[in-house]
Amino acid sequence: QVQLVESGGGSVQAGGSLTLSCSVSGYGYYVRMAWFRQAPGKEREGVAAIAPNGLTCYADAVKGRFTISRDNAKNTLLLQMNDLKPDDTALYYCAAKDWSLSGDCPLINRLYSNWGQGTQVTVSS
């Protein structure tokens, strides 16, 4: 029922910044949301998540550089990415799960049931 559409990806040089957006429609209550990423030939990994109560969780690789947030008025999930590195190059996916526990924000892909189509981020050195 939940539909997610990512946007904002692009190509930047190392040290640059990008902001990814995920538009959300058809969502229910207690929605947990997250960003995952997958590089060619590598497994999908969690990047950041936000619980229904606003608690945020981050992968160690992006702590201090990325910020996940919600713009409730626009029904949009955001990922502000600063000081980008070549290792950040990947296809970034927005994910969601409704009827979640209020204070949980796990970075485990099997715990999310709705996924966007992905937006590409490429960071050159």
N, C-alpha and C positions, 0 to 999 in steps of 0.2 A: 504493500500500500504506500509506503514511504518512497518518494522519488528524490534522487540526488543528482545534481548536475554541477560538475567542477568547472572552474575557469580561472584564468590568471597566470597560467604557466607561460614559460618562455625561456629564452637563452640569455644568460648573463655571465659576466666574468667573475672569477673568484673574488670574494669580498663584497660582492653586490647583494642586493636585496630584491625580494619578490613577495607579493601577497597573493595567496590563493584564496578563492572563494568557492563556496558550495551552497547553491540554492536548494532549499528544502521545501517539499510540498507533500501533502497527504500524511503528515506526521500525527502521532497520537500524543499521549502523555508520558512523562518521565523518560524523555529521550536522551540517551547517551550517544555522543558523537565522537568521531576520531578521524585522524589522517593516517593512512598507511602509504608506503611507497615500495616500488619494486623496480630494480635495475635489471637490464638484460642478463640472463643467466644466473640470477641470484634470487633467493627466496624473498617473499614479501615480508616486510617488517613494519612494526608499529612506529609511528613518529610522535604523535601527541593525541590526547583524548581529553574530553571534558564531560563530567558527570552531570546528571540533571540538576544537582544543587550548585554547579559551578566549579567544583573541585577539578583541578587539571593535573594531568600526568604527562611526563615527557620521557622519551628514550634518552639514555645517557649521551648519545652522539649529538643530540641537538639541544641539550639543556643550556640555557643562557643565550641561545641564538634564535630559537623559534618561540613563538607565542601563539597559542590557540585561544580563540574567543568566539562568542556568539553575538550577533547583532539581531536581537529578538524582534525589533521593529521591522526588519527586512527579511526575517526568516532565513538568515544566512550564517553559515559557519565560515570562519576566517582562519588562515594560518599565515602569520607574519614571519617571514624568513629573512634573517639578517646574517651577514658574514658568511655567505654561502661558499661552500667548498666543492671541489670536483666530485667528492664522494656523495654529495647530495643529489647528483644526477640520477633521476629515476622518473617513472610514471607514478604520480601521486593520486591516491584514491581517497575520496570521502566515504565514510561509513557511518551507519547509524543503527541503533537498536532501541525500540520503544519499550515501555513498561519495564524499565531497568531500575535497579536499586539506586536510591537517591545519591549516595556518596561514592559510587564506584566509577572508575575510569580506566579499565584494563586495556593494555595494548596487546590483545590477543585476538587474532582475526576471526577465530571460530565463535567468538562472543558477539559478533556483529552480523546482522541478518540482511541489511540493505547496503548496497554499494553503488557508487557512481561509476561513470565510464572511464574516468581518469583524465589527468591533465599533465602534460610533459614538462619537466623542469630539466634544463641542461645547463651545467656550470662548467665553463672552460677555465683552464689554468693559464 
